[in-house]
Amino acid sequence: MNPPLKITIATVTYNAAALIERTIASVEAQDYPYVQHVIVDGNSQDDTLEAVHHYQERNSLTAQPREINCLSEPDEGLYDAMNKALDMATGDYIVFLNAGDCLHDATTLAKVAAAAQQGATQTGHLPAVVYGNTNLVDAKGQYVGPRRLTPPAVLTWRSFRNGMLVCHQAFYARTDLARAARYDQQYRFSADFDWCIRLMRDGAKQHLSNVHTHEVLADYLNEGMTLRNHKASLKERFHIMCRHYGVVSTLIYHIWFFIRNIVKP
């Protein structure tokens, strides 16, 4: 009998005391026990680490403690910290859930694990990616609405020609593929977009599937770094799309994006 799938939740923080408790609570609430929570902190100067230490103390008193690993040290930016999390991951799958973001409900990880195992039963191999839908929330955690871009029923590395159709927080990647791809630190704001494409492309070369849960998996705080640096992010994404899909194809798709935004703002 195969051992149960283990899922790594990776949370990257810096001075996130106002938000991290909500994220921690969503992980603690999971009814799926095979979880590692990796917290990579950029040497926060607020109460972030105090919140993490209380979390570790509570965890140590539970009947079935989970694996919680915390690293706090200066880093070279968000994607350097995320690469550190990849190195620390021990799960079969990894997802990045940053401070303020939450797993949608207590059954989220169980649904992801079930979808991965079903995919493995059908194909003989664990899927490269298990993915789902995303809700947007505000700084108080209140529901704002569904994410505008929705995941396709069939996801491939070519799907992201239409934009990042799957939110990073609802993109569960096989850890071996995730670690091999790593985040390209030449990109300051959109390395996650590039990482997802390269990871799925590597999975396709191994004939691995991507499985849609058809469930809301993440409540995403709609105030991330990419949103705050929107123009710089768009420039990076254009460069990434040219790199993966070609210049002509990328220009055509951007004309379509422009028309789409006029017709459906």
C-alpha positions in Angstrom: 0.0 0.0 0.0 1.4 3.4 -1.0 2.0 5.9 1.8 -0.3 8.9 2.0 0.6 11.9 0.0 2.3 14.7 1.9 1.6 18.3 1.0 4.0 21.2 1.7 2.5 24.6 2.3 5.2 27.3 1.8 4.6 30.7 3.3 7.1 33.5 2.6 6.9 36.5 5.0 8.4 39.8 5.9 6.9 42.0 8.6 3.6 40.2 8.1 2.3 40.1 11.7 -0.9 41.8 10.7 -1.7 39.0 8.2 0.0 35.8 9.0 -2.4 34.6 11.8 -5.1 34.3 9.2 -2.9 32.1 7.0 -1.8 30.0 9.9 -5.3 29.4 11.1 -6.4 28.1 7.7 -3.5 25.6 7.8 -4.3 24.5 11.4 -8.0 24.0 10.4 -7.2 21.4 7.8 -8.6 17.9 8.4 -5.8 16.4 6.3 -3.0 15.5 8.6 -0.1 14.8 6.2 1.1 18.4 6.0 4.4 20.3 6.2 4.3 24.0 6.7 7.5 25.8 5.7 7.7 29.4 6.7 10.6 31.4 5.2 10.9 34.8 6.8 13.1 37.7 5.6 14.3 38.6 9.1 11.1 40.4 10.2 11.3 43.2 12.7 7.7 43.1 13.8 5.8 40.3 15.6 5.7 37.9 12.7 8.1 35.4 14.4 6.3 35.6 17.7 3.1 34.5 15.9 5.0 31.6 14.3 6.5 30.6 17.6 3.0 30.5 19.2 1.9 28.4 16.2 4.7 25.9 16.8 3.9 25.7 20.5 0.2 25.0 19.8 1.2 22.4 17.2 3.5 20.6 19.7 0.6 20.0 22.0 -1.7 18.4 19.5 -2.4 14.7 19.3 -0.8 14.4 15.9 1.8 17.3 15.5 2.5 18.4 12.0 5.9 19.3 10.5 6.5 23.1 10.9 9.8 24.5 9.7 10.7 28.1 10.1 13.8 29.9 8.6 14.4 33.6 9.3 17.3 35.3 7.7 17.9 38.2 5.2 17.2 37.2 1.6 17.6 38.7 -1.9 13.9 39.2 -2.4 10.7 37.2 -2.7 11.8 34.6 -5.2 15.1 33.9 -3.4 12.9 33.2 -0.3 10.7 30.9 -2.4 13.7 29.0 -3.7 14.7 28.5 -0.1 11.3 27.0 0.6 11.7 24.6 -2.3 14.9 23.4 -0.8 13.2 22.8 2.6 10.1 21.0 1.2 9.6 17.4 2.1 6.1 16.9 0.7 5.1 15.2 -2.6 3.4 18.5 -3.6 4.1 22.1 -2.8 1.9 25.2 -2.9 2.8 28.8 -2.0 0.4 30.4 0.4 1.7 33.8 1.4 0.7 35.9 4.5 -2.9 37.0 4.1 -3.8 34.1 1.7 -5.8 31.2 3.0 -6.7 27.7 2.1 -10.4 28.0 1.2 -11.9 25.6 3.8 -10.9 22.8 6.2 -11.2 20.1 3.4 -9.0 21.8 0.8 -5.9 19.7 1.3 -7.9 16.5 1.4 -9.5 17.4 -1.9 -6.1 18.1 -3.5 -4.7 14.8 -2.2 -7.7 12.9 -3.5 -7.4 14.5 -6.9 -3.7 13.7 -7.1 -4.3 10.1 -6.1 -7.1 9.7 -8.6 -4.9 11.1 -11.3 -2.2 8.6 -10.4 -4.7 5.7 -10.5 -5.7 6.7 -14.0 -2.3 7.3 -15.5 0.1 5.3 -13.3 2.0 8.5 -12.3 1.3 11.4 -9.9 0.1 14.4 -11.8 2.6 17.2 -12.4 0.1 19.8 -11.1 -3.2 19.7 -9.2 -5.1 23.0 -9.5 -8.4 24.7 -8.9 -10.3 27.9 -8.6 -9.6 31.0 -6.5 -11.7 33.6 -4.6 -10.4 37.1 -3.9 -10.6 38.5 -0.4 -9.8 42.0 1.0 -7.4 42.9 3.8 -10.0 41.8 6.4 -10.5 38.4 4.8 -13.9 39.3 3.4 -15.0 37.8 0.1 -14.6 40.2 -2.8 -15.5 37.9 -5.7 -14.1 35.1 -7.9 -10.8 35.7 -9.7 -11.4 37.2 -13.2 -9.2 34.6 -15.0 -10.6 31.1 -14.5 -8.7 27.8 -14.9 -9.3 25.8 -18.1 -10.7 22.3 -17.9 -7.5 21.0 -19.5 -4.4 22.8 -18.4 -1.1 22.7 -20.4 2.0 24.8 -20.5 0.6 26.5 -23.5 -2.6 27.6 -21.6 -0.7 30.6 -20.1 -0.6 32.3 -23.5 -4.0 33.6 -22.3 -2.5 34.9 -19.0 -1.9 33.2 -15.7 -5.2 31.3 -15.7 -4.4 29.5 -12.5 -3.6 31.5 -9.4 -0.3 30.6 -7.9 -2.0 29.9 -4.6 -4.2 27.3 -6.2 -1.3 25.6 -8.2 -0.1 22.5 -6.4 3.1 21.3 -8.1 4.9 18.0 -7.7 7.9 19.0 -5.5 10.5 17.2 -7.6 9.4 19.2 -10.7 9.1 22.4 -8.6 12.6 22.1 -7.2 14.1 21.3 -10.6 12.5 24.3 -12.2 13.2 26.9 -9.4 12.3 30.5 -9.6 14.3 32.6 -12.0 15.5 35.6 -10.0 16.1 37.8 -13.1 12.4 38.5 -12.8 11.4 40.7 -9.8 7.6 40.5 -10.1 6.5 37.6 -12.4 9.0 34.7 -11.8 6.0 32.7 -10.6 4.4 33.0 -14.1 7.6 31.8 -15.7 8.0 29.0 -13.1 4.6 27.6 -13.7 5.1 27.5 -17.5 8.5 25.8 -17.2 7.3 23.3 -14.6 4.3 22.3 -16.7 6.5 22.0 -19.8 8.9 19.7 -17.9 5.9 17.6 -16.8 4.6 17.3 -20.4 8.0 16.0 -21.5 7.5 13.2 -18.9 3.9 12.7 -20.2 2.5 13.7 -16.8 -1.1 15.0 -16.5 -2.4 18.2 -14.8 -5.6 17.6 -12.8 -8.4 20.1 -12.2 -10.1 19.7 -8.8 -13.1 21.9 -9.9 -13.0 23.2 -6.4 -12.2 26.6 -4.9 -8.8 26.0 -3.3 -7.5 29.4 -2.2 -8.7 32.7 -0.8 -6.2 35.2 -2.3 -5.5 38.5 -0.8 -5.9 40.9 -3.7 -3.1 43.3 -2.7 0.0 41.4 -3.7 3.4 42.6 -4.9 2.5 42.0 -8.5 -0.6 44.2 -8.2 1.4 47.0 -6.6 3.9 46.9 -9.4 1.5 46.3 -12.2 3.3 47.9 -15.1 6.7 46.3 -14.3 4.9 43.0 -13.9 3.3 43.3 -17.3 6.6 44.0 -19.0 8.1 41.0 -17.4 5.2 38.8 -18.4 5.5 40.0 -22.0 9.2 39.1 -22.0 8.4 35.7 -20.5 5.7 35.0 -23.1 8.1 35.9 -25.9 10.6 33.5 -24.4 8.2 30.6 -24.2 5.7 31.2 -27.1 7.6 33.4 -29.6 7.4 37.1 -30.3 4.7 36.9 -33.1 2.4 34.7 -31.1 2.8 36.9 -28.0 2.0 40.1 -30.0 -1.1 38.5 -31.4 -2.3 37.4 -28.0 -1.7 40.9 -26.5 -3.8 42.4 -29.3 -6.5 40.0 -28.2 -6.0 40.9 -24.5 -6.5 44.6 -25.4 -9.7 43.8 -27.3 -10.9 41.5 -24.5 -10.4 44.3 -21.9 -12.4 46.8 -24.0 -15.3 44.3 -24.5 -15.2 42.9 -21.0 -13.4 45.3 -18.6 
